[in-house]
Amino acid sequence: MDYLLISAKLVIGIVFLLVIIRLLGRKELAEMTPFDIVYLLIFGGILEESIYDEKISILMLIFSLILFGLLVFIIEKFAEKSDKARIALMGTPDYIIKDGKLNIKEMGRNMLEMEQLRIMLRQQGIFSLREVKDLVIEPGGSVSVNTFAKYKSVTVGDLKIDKAEEDPSVLLIDGGFLKEDMLKLVGKDKQWLHDQLSEMGYHDIDHILYCEWSETEGFYINTCDDTIDAGGRE
C-alpha cells in the first residue's frame, strides 16, 4: 500500500480527532461521560479500519468522519435541550451517602463495595466514614465529598463554635433548561420552583443561565444579563 496514502489518511484522522474533541468540550479525562468515551472508541475504530484498507479512499474516509462529526454534534445539542436525553446519554450524579446515611441501592447499582468506597474516601484525604455528610459519584466516575462541618478545614469543633450543617446545592436550571431530575432529588416540583422564582422577580426561565439551590443557602441565580459578554459581572 502507498505510504503517502497512509500518511494522508493519518493526518486527516488527526485533524478530525481534534474537531471531535472540540465538539465534546474541554474536559479532563475524569470529567468525560461514558458516552464521550464511546465517541472516541468509535472514532478510533473508523480510523483504524480506514488507514490500512486500500479499498477505502481518502474521500470515503473524509465522508465517514464528517458524518460521524455531525452525528456527535447533533446528539450533544439534543442532550443539551432535552432533560430525558441528557439523563439517558450522559447519566446523573448518584448520591451514595446523603446526610450521613448510606444508600445501599445506589451502591449496588454502581457495583460499589464498602472497601472500594473507603478507597475513594482515602483518595480524598478522608479516613473515616463518620466524617462524610454527602458523597456523590459524578457521571464521569469522579467523586465529590461534602464533610460534616466539624470535620472541615480549620474545624469549628476545635474552635468550639456552633455552626449549622451545610446542605449541598443542586443545579435546577442550566442554560434556560429546567432539570426535573434535580427537582425530584430535593423533593420539589416545577410549580414550587416557578413560585419561588416569581417571588424574586424572575418570570422567564429561558432567561436564567444558572440557578442553584440548597436548603441552607437558598437560591443563587445568574441570568443572561449577568455574563461578561452581556456586560455583567466579571
C-alpha positions in Angstrom: 0.0 0.0 0.0 1.2 3.5 -0.8 2.9 5.1 2.2 1.8 8.5 1.1 -1.9 7.4 1.2 -1.4 6.0 4.7 0.2 9.3 5.8 -2.6 11.4 4.2 -5.3 9.3 5.9 -3.5 9.6 9.3 -3.2 13.4 9.0 -6.9 13.7 8.1 -7.8 11.4 11.0 -5.8 13.6 13.5 -7.4 16.8 12.2 -10.9 15.3 12.6 -10.0 13.9 16.0 -9.1 17.5 17.1 -12.5 18.6 15.8 -14.4 15.9 17.7 -12.6 16.7 20.9 -13.6 20.4 20.4 -17.2 19.3 19.9 -17.0 17.4 23.2 -15.7 20.5 25.0 -12.6 21.0 27.1 -12.8 18.2 29.6 -10.3 16.4 31.7 -10.4 12.6 31.4 -12.2 12.3 34.8 -14.9 14.7 33.6 -15.7 12.7 30.4 -19.0 10.9 30.4 -19.3 7.2 29.3 -20.8 8.5 26.0 -17.8 10.7 25.4 -15.6 7.7 25.7 -17.8 5.7 23.3 -17.5 8.6 20.7 -13.7 8.3 20.8 -13.7 4.5 20.7 -16.0 4.6 17.6 -13.8 7.2 16.0 -10.7 5.1 16.6 -12.4 2.1 15.0 -13.3 4.1 11.9 -9.8 5.4 11.5 -8.1 2.1 12.2 -10.2 0.3 9.6 -9.7 3.0 7.0 -6.0 3.6 7.2 -4.9 0.2 6.1 -7.7 -0.7 3.8 -6.8 0.1 0.2 -10.5 -0.1 -0.9 -11.3 2.9 1.3 -10.3 6.1 -0.5 -9.5 9.4 1.1 -12.8 10.8 0.0 -14.7 7.9 1.6 -12.7 8.5 4.8 -13.5 12.2 4.9 -17.2 11.5 4.2 -17.3 9.0 7.1 -15.5 11.4 9.5 -17.7 14.3 8.5 -20.9 12.2 9.0 -19.6 11.0 12.4 -18.7 14.5 13.5 -22.2 15.8 12.5 -23.9 12.9 14.5 -21.8 13.7 17.5 -22.7 17.4 17.3 -26.5 16.7 16.8 -26.5 14.2 19.8 -24.7 16.7 22.0 -27.1 19.5 21.1 -30.1 17.3 21.6 -28.9 16.2 25.0 -28.4 19.9 26.0 -32.1 20.7 25.1 -33.7 17.5 26.3 -33.6 16.6 30.0 -34.6 13.0 29.3 -32.0 12.6 26.6 -29.3 14.1 28.7 -30.0 11.6 31.5 -30.1 8.7 29.1 -26.9 9.6 27.3 -24.8 11.3 30.0 -26.1 9.9 33.2 -26.8 11.6 36.5 -24.9 12.1 39.8 -25.6 9.3 42.2 -25.8 10.0 45.9 -24.0 7.1 47.7 -24.2 8.9 51.0 -26.8 11.6 51.9 -27.0 13.3 55.2 -24.6 10.7 56.6 -26.7 7.8 55.5 -25.6 5.1 53.1 -27.7 4.4 50.0 -27.3 0.7 49.6 -29.4 0.6 46.5 -27.2 3.2 44.7 -24.1 1.3 45.9 -25.4 -1.9 44.3 -26.4 -0.1 41.1 -22.8 1.3 40.8 -21.3 -2.1 41.6 -19.6 -0.5 44.6 -18.3 -2.5 47.6 -17.6 -0.9 51.0 -13.9 -1.2 50.7 -14.0 0.5 47.3 -16.0 3.3 49.0 -13.3 3.6 51.7 -10.6 3.7 49.0 -12.5 6.6 47.3 -12.6 8.4 50.6 -8.9 7.9 51.3 -8.1 9.4 47.9 -10.0 12.5 49.0 -7.9 12.6 52.2 -10.8 11.2 54.4 -10.1 8.2 56.5 -13.3 7.7 58.4 -16.9 7.3 57.1 -18.1 9.3 60.1 -16.7 12.5 58.5 -18.9 12.2 55.4 -22.2 14.0 55.1 -22.7 13.6 51.4 -20.8 11.6 48.7 -21.7 11.8 45.1 -20.4 9.8 42.1 -20.5 12.1 39.1 -21.5 10.8 35.6 -17.8 10.6 34.6 -16.9 8.5 37.6 -15.2 11.2 39.7 -16.2 11.5 43.4 -17.4 14.6 45.2 -17.5 14.7 49.0 -19.1 17.1 51.5 -17.9 16.5 55.1 -19.7 17.4 58.2 -19.0 20.9 59.4 -16.9 19.9 62.4 -14.5 17.9 60.1 -13.9 20.7 57.6 -10.5 22.6 57.5 -10.0 24.8 60.5 -12.6 22.8 62.3 -15.3 24.6 64.1 -15.2 21.7 66.6 -11.7 22.9 67.7 -12.9 26.5 67.9 -15.9 25.4 69.9 -18.3 27.3 67.6 -21.7 26.1 66.9 -22.3 26.0 63.1 -25.3 24.7 61.2 -24.7 21.9 58.8 -24.5 23.0 55.1 -26.6 21.2 52.6 -25.1 20.7 49.1 -26.5 22.8 46.3 -28.3 21.3 43.3 -28.4 22.8 39.8 -32.1 23.4 38.9 -31.7 25.5 35.7 -28.9 25.1 33.2 -28.9 27.5 30.2 -32.6 28.1 30.4 -33.5 24.4 30.7 -35.2 23.0 33.8 -33.6 20.0 35.3 -36.5 18.0 36.6 -34.4 15.1 37.9 -32.7 17.5 40.3 -36.0 18.9 41.5 -37.2 15.4 42.2 -34.0 14.7 44.1 -34.7 17.5 46.6 -38.4 16.7 46.8 -39.7 19.7 44.9 -41.7 20.2 41.8 -41.9 22.7 38.9 -44.7 24.7 40.4 -42.6 25.3 43.6 -39.7 26.5 41.5 -41.9 28.8 39.4 -43.5 30.3 42.6 -40.1 30.8 44.2 -38.6 32.5 41.1 -41.6 34.7 40.6 -41.3 36.0 44.2 -37.8 37.0 43.4 -38.8 38.7 40.1 -37.7 36.0 37.7 -40.7 35.3 35.5 -38.9 33.8 32.4 -36.9 30.6 32.9 -35.5 30.8 29.4 -33.6 34.0 30.5 -31.9 32.2 33.5 -28.5 31.0 32.7 -27.7 29.3 36.0 -29.8 28.6 39.1 -28.7 26.6 42.1 -30.5 26.0 45.4 -29.7 24.5 48.8 -31.9 24.1 51.9 -29.5 26.2 54.0 -28.3 28.8 51.5 -31.3 29.2 49.3 -31.0 30.3 45.6 -28.0 31.6 43.6 -29.0 32.8 40.2 -27.3 34.2 37.1 -29.2 35.4 34.1 -28.1 36.1 30.6 -27.6 39.7 31.6 -25.0 38.6 34.2 -22.5 37.3 31.7 -19.3 39.0 30.7 -20.5 39.1 27.1 -23.6 41.0 28.2 -21.5 43.4 30.2 -22.5 42.0 33.6 -20.4 40.9 36.5 -16.9 39.6 35.8 
